[in-house]
């Protein structure tokens, strides 16, 4: 068997410890699958003395991550520290000098993946990042490699487990957002400061990575239209149920012509109503799933655990085997592919359907006024339903497909109507065309 | 850009024509993703004059497939003719002389995949076969590559669209097997001779391929315990519904210790009752899905179209891009990996749960007699329910986990009891532990 391959690990928290444990537990299998044994030669951490769940030779720990990644004998750097710096500088240095990198760092990839891929190109090295999106679910490599001969048109996923847990509870129990969030926090599904999850930042970073890979272009987190779930009410969830739907926080990336007819990419994260028959509607609790549509393949879905030490470590190990095999054969993986260089489509040009609830005065002519507001902006109404009477009257409308700009203008118009006391909720409706 | 890569195609039916069309339609994208242009230099068919859906230069057609695969300038042979011979000889020759092979031939892989992989090893060439199982669903490479650092313990899938269509109809309409099969035949979902599908041969071939890849061992179709769906009655489907379940034809591959404690692999195809909350239960009509359990990754599911020209061609093209990239970089893909060489576990040692319906005499002591028959063979009963009275009395039992051998012995015992007029149905119950 060949020489051993030397691995440096940056970070040894929940995921890092599990990576060390798996490399130990599956030592022989990994050597067979790679064609050479693996050897962890250094682990950079801030606190070497800290208690860890796995037995690690203390001599492996160092606080000097810069010197570790600079070692010429290291074949692969695994990065699980997260955040932009020092991760970016460390990985760029490693890639430039020819080490392969396996990273789970979604924030860095979504903010500045381009710099990493450029460093990999200069160093003729591999950059693999399966663990950065949807944990253990094999998704990025299938998108990039298995569908390489196809044309992906749409990626729609539930990529944040915390918000999916909260929305699942709201749907199951009728709870409001605040109560469901508190339960999620009590059970450890949500952080004390839940903003990264509930405001959609985490999902937006993943959406940017998915869009870039699916469409062979470059997308950053700043390109993603982002709305969180903190404004989703128990009433919204009940309205969704009334139309046999369920509210999910979706990350959606679409390839479509923009207004001028050029191919463009639209990427957005927002809560939306999905029909209960849609494969994503059945994804409960902290599970993740991503629905992919491609010209020839049709509709595909990938489902599994989106977070947690073991699932994330499984994805890291899969990448580790791939980059090690590449090193032994002198090959490089698919790497960066942003040749398509598609422009970002403005959110206003997004085409979808809408569910609009209006608190209205219960008197003659209201519906005519409301319908007129939609008609002015060319938004066609599919169904309309009145609930309650008198001061409690609510008008629930579902539109046909319209642009986000037209819908926004319609909502402004509705707010100016005397007969409309309040626009109680506006929610997009997705997945109407799914198997 | 590099020299063009030369492709020979064996077969030009539904899938082959779509492969030709996609190579033409995505010519530029494919060249970017591979790093070199693709060129189809020959297509072996039996009837060159036949009308085809896609415009093909008639000069490409040949009836001499042997000479085509022997051409030294051909980089990749795509095989979509199916069947054992001449496909096996053609592919072995191509692989041995160093050409890469992309094949959708599940029958050949399941009967004699070993010979192909050995030829690939001798020729230092690639053998890719994503299209052989579950059509467009990226499954084989994720199993082999993305989960390469993990330990897969179980693969359970709906891998035959025809039988899933039939069972979906039986569940939705209450129809019997014969009526549902006739409807599937009328709609083109089932062949005039439906045996390959309804008797489980197609699913068994796919199960063998999946088991080999998942567990890094060699499994052939002959190793697979196989039962089809032609004995599934409307009553079985109704019983499943009574326990909030649905009948599916499952392909299951498990790694588990055999009676002597050695790691072994059990592979089986049979109808089974799944709880409706299981992710596979919602897979309807001709869709396929495969549920994977791994130590670190947890539960994963892959879902999509399992058959059809376009989905299968999408999978072929994904493999084509991979083997072409490998040729340009001088690398080889993961290839064969059967180092684990696990023994096949006899079906009798399979552990699962059972749903048993008995037509019984409605008199005192029947339940005691029946319970005794289970107890003798150490099969523990979870629930028991009596339906009807007098000559129509039925006893429905669901067991805890037991071995297939113990259950078979119990059924023999039950048949000998005076109080049991008939063993109306015996069905395995799977997926009780799923998220």
Contacts between the chains, C-beta under 8 A, distances in Angstrom:
chain1	res1	chain2	res2	distance
A	18	B	296	7.1
A	22	B	149	6.3
A	22	B	150	7.4
A	22	B	296	5.9
A	26	B	149	6.7
A	26	B	150	7.7
A	26	B	151	6.3
A	29	B	151	7.0
A	29	B	216	7.6
A	30	B	148	7.9
A	30	B	149	6.4
A	32	B	216	7.3
A	32	B	337	7.1
A	32	B	339	4.5
A	32	B	340	8.0
A	33	B	148	5.0
A	33	B	149	7.9
A	33	B	216	7.4
A	33	B	334	7.7
A	33	B	337	6.4
A	130	B	146	6.3
A	135	B	297	8.0
A	136	B	150	7.9
A	136	B	294	7.6
A	136	B	296	7.0
A	136	B	297	3.6
A	136	B	298	6.3
A	136	B	300	6.6
A	137	B	300	6.0
A	138	B	138	7.5
A	138	B	142	3.6
A	138	B	145	7.9
A	138	B	146	3.3
A	138	B	147	6.9
A	138	B	300	7.3
A	141	B	141	7.5
A	141	B	142	7.2
A	141	B	145	6.9
A	141	B	146	5.8
A	142	B	138	3.6
A	142	B	141	7.2
A	142	B	142	5.6
A	142	B	146	7.5
A	145	B	138	7.9
A	145	B	141	6.9
A	145	B	318	6.5
A	145	B	321	7.3
A	145	B	322	6.0
A	146	B	130	6.3
A	146	B	138	3.3
A	146	B	141	5.8
A	146	B	142	7.5
A	146	B	315	7.2
A	146	B	318	4.2
A	147	B	138	6.9
A	147	B	314	6.9
A	147	B	318	5.8
A	148	B	30	7.9
A	148	B	33	5.0
A	148	B	317	7.2
A	148	B	318	5.2
A	148	B	321	3.7
A	148	B	322	7.1
A	149	B	22	6.3
A	149	B	26	6.7
A	149	B	30	6.4
A	149	B	33	7.9
A	149	B	314	6.5
A	149	B	316	7.3
A	149	B	317	2.2
A	149	B	318	5.0
A	149	B	319	7.9
A	149	B	320	5.8
A	149	B	321	5.2
A	150	B	22	7.4
A	150	B	26	7.7
A	150	B	136	7.9
A	150	B	314	4.4
A	150	B	317	6.2
A	150	B	318	6.9
A	151	B	26	6.3
A	151	B	29	7.0
A	216	B	29	7.6
A	216	B	32	7.3
A	216	B	33	7.4
A	279	B	282	7.0
A	279	B	303	6.2
A	282	B	279	7.0
A	282	B	282	5.6
A	284	B	435	7.8
A	285	B	435	7.6
A	287	B	435	6.7
A	289	B	301	7.9
A	294	B	136	7.6
A	294	B	314	6.4
A	295	B	310	7.7
A	295	B	314	7.9
A	296	B	18	7.1
A	296	B	22	5.9
A	296	B	136	7.1
A	296	B	310	4.3
A	296	B	311	6.7
A	296	B	313	5.6
A	296	B	314	3.8
A	296	B	317	7.3
A	297	B	136	3.6
A	297	B	304	6.6
A	297	B	305	7.1
A	297	B	310	7.4
A	297	B	311	5.4
A	297	B	314	3.9
A	297	B	315	7.5
A	298	B	136	6.3
A	298	B	304	6.6
A	298	B	305	4.6
A	298	B	308	7.8
A	298	B	310	6.9
A	298	B	311	5.6
A	299	B	304	6.2
A	299	B	305	7.1
A	300	B	136	6.6
A	300	B	137	6.0
A	300	B	138	7.3
A	300	B	302	7.6
A	300	B	303	6.5
A	300	B	304	3.8
A	300	B	305	7.9
A	301	B	289	7.9
A	301	B	301	7.4
A	301	B	302	7.6
A	301	B	303	4.0
A	301	B	304	6.8
A	302	B	300	7.6
A	302	B	301	7.5
A	302	B	302	6.1
A	302	B	303	7.6
A	303	B	279	6.2
A	303	B	300	6.5
A	303	B	301	3.9
A	303	B	302	7.6
A	303	B	303	6.9
A	304	B	297	6.6
A	304	B	298	6.5
A	304	B	299	6.2
A	304	B	300	3.8
A	304	B	301	6.8
A	305	B	297	7.0
A	305	B	298	4.5
A	305	B	299	7.1
A	305	B	300	7.9
A	308	B	298	7.8
A	310	B	295	7.7
A	310	B	296	4.3
A	310	B	297	7.3
A	310	B	298	6.9
A	311	B	296	6.6
A	311	B	297	5.4
A	311	B	298	5.6
A	313	B	296	5.6
A	314	B	147	6.9
A	314	B	149	6.5
A	314	B	150	4.4
A	314	B	294	6.4
A	314	B	295	7.9
A	314	B	296	3.8
A	314	B	297	3.9
A	315	B	146	7.2
A	315	B	297	7.5
A	316	B	149	7.3
A	317	B	148	7.2
A	317	B	149	2.1
A	317	B	150	6.2
A	317	B	296	7.3
A	318	B	145	6.5
A	318	B	146	4.2
A	318	B	147	5.8
A	318	B	148	5.2
A	318	B	149	5.0
A	318	B	150	6.9
A	319	B	149	7.9
A	320	B	149	5.8
A	321	B	145	7.3
A	321	B	148	3.7
A	321	B	149	5.2
A	322	B	145	6.0
A	322	B	148	7.1
A	325	B	334	7.1
A	326	B	331	6.9
A	329	B	329	7.9
A	329	B	330	7.3
A	329	B	331	4.3
A	329	B	332	6.3
A	330	B	329	7.3
A	330	B	330	6.5
A	330	B	331	7.0
A	331	B	326	6.9
A	331	B	329	4.3
A	331	B	330	7.0
A	331	B	331	3.1
A	332	B	329	6.4
A	334	B	33	7.7
A	334	B	325	7.1
A	337	B	32	7.1
A	337	B	33	6.4
A	339	B	32	4.6
A	435	B	284	7.8
A	435	B	285	7.7
A	435	B	287	6.6
